[in-house]
Amino acid sequence: MKDIVIIAALSIGLWISSNNQNQTAFEEICKEKVTNASSSTIVGEKGWLFLANELAHISKGKFYGTDAAKTSVCPNPDRQDPIPAIVDFNNQLKKLGIKLYLMPVPPKAIVNANKLDASVKVNQSLYTNYKNLYSELANNGVEVIDLFPQFTKSTANGNNTYCQQDSHWNPQGIDVASKILSNNIKKEQWYKDYSGVKKTEKAVQKTILIDGDLKESVSNLNVPKEKISLNTFDKSSSTDKNSPVLIIGDSHTLIFHSGGDMLAENAGLSDNLAAQLGLNVDLIGVKGSGTSSVRIDLYRKAKDAEWLAKKKVIIWCFAARDFSESKNGWRKVPVVK
C-alpha cells in the first residue's frame, strides 16, 4: 500500500513538473519574440498575427498577488494586483442586489500557441496562471466565466475563436461567449420571472473582408484581407438603458458592434447576447483598457439611481493581458456614493 502511495505521489509530481516546464518554455518563447520584435505586432505561423503587448504579459509568468509588484506596468503599487479591486467591485454589486460575471478574454497567443510557434502544443499547462487566479477569485465570491476550455475546444475542432489579423476575438468566439453567458443568466430567478416581452430574432448572415488592427502595423506583409462570417441582429443591436443586463468592458464589447474601426455593426457581444436572451441589453464600452476607466463611467452613470436600480446582471469583459498590462492598473472604484 505504501509503495502505491509513493508511486502515485511521484506520478503527480512528474505531471506538475512537466506542466511547469511546458508553461515556462512557452513564456520564454514569448519573451524571445518580444525582444526581437521590430513592431507592436508579432508575425506567427501562416499569416497569424499577435500583439507584442500580449506576449509580454504572458512572458512574465504569475501576475497577481505579491507577484504583481514585479509584473504590472502600473507605477502605483496600490493598483498593481487585480484581486483587491475585482473583489471589492463584486462585493459592492452584491450589496446592491446585482450579479457580476467577470469574463476576461483569454490571450489569443495561448489559445493559438501553435500558430504563434509551431513547436508549441496547446494544453492546460499554458493557462495555469489564469486558472489559479480564477480559483482564488471564486474563493472570494467572484463568479468568473472562464472561456479558455470552450475556446480551445472550438479551435481544436477547426472553428477559430480569434481573428487571424486582428487582436480581438472573432464572431465564433463571440458566439461561444454569448451562449455561455445566456445559459448562466437564464438560470437566474429574475430572468425566469421577467415580465417584459421577450423577442425572437433570427440572425442575418453576412461576409466581410477586413484588414485587422495588427495587419496595419506590419510593413511588407503580403497576405490577403481576412474573410469574416458574421451573424447580424438588427433588432437586438439597439442598446436599452432600462435593461436588467449591462455589459461593461474594453473594445471586445465593441468589436463587430459599433462599426468604423470596430469592423462591423450588429454582430458583437451585446447583439448576440441580446438575441440569445430575447431582450436588449445595456452597454458601457471603451476603447483602451477595460480595467478602471469603464468602472468610473459606471460610477458616473450610477448617479442616476433609477437607472442602476433596474440592473440585475453586470458582465465585465476585458482582455486578460490587462491583468498586468494596464498602465492605470486596478483602482478600487465606488459603484455609488
ABEGO torsion letter per residue (X at the ends): XAAAAAAAAAAAAAAAAAAAAAAAAAAAAAAAAAAABABABBBBBGGBBBBAAAAAAAAAEBABEAAAAAABABABAAAABAAAAAAAAAAAAAAAGBBBBBBBBBBAAAAAAAAABAABBBBAAAAAAAAAAAAAAAAAGBBBBBAAAAAAAAAAAGBBABBAABABBBAAAAAAAAAAAAAAAAABAAAAABABBBBBBBBBBBBBBBBBAAAAABBGBBBBBBBBBBBBBAAAABBBAABABBBBEBAAAABGAAEEAAGBBGABAAAAAAAAAGBBBBBBBBBEBAAAAAAAAAAAAAABAAAAAABABBBBBBBAAAAAABAAEBBBBBABX
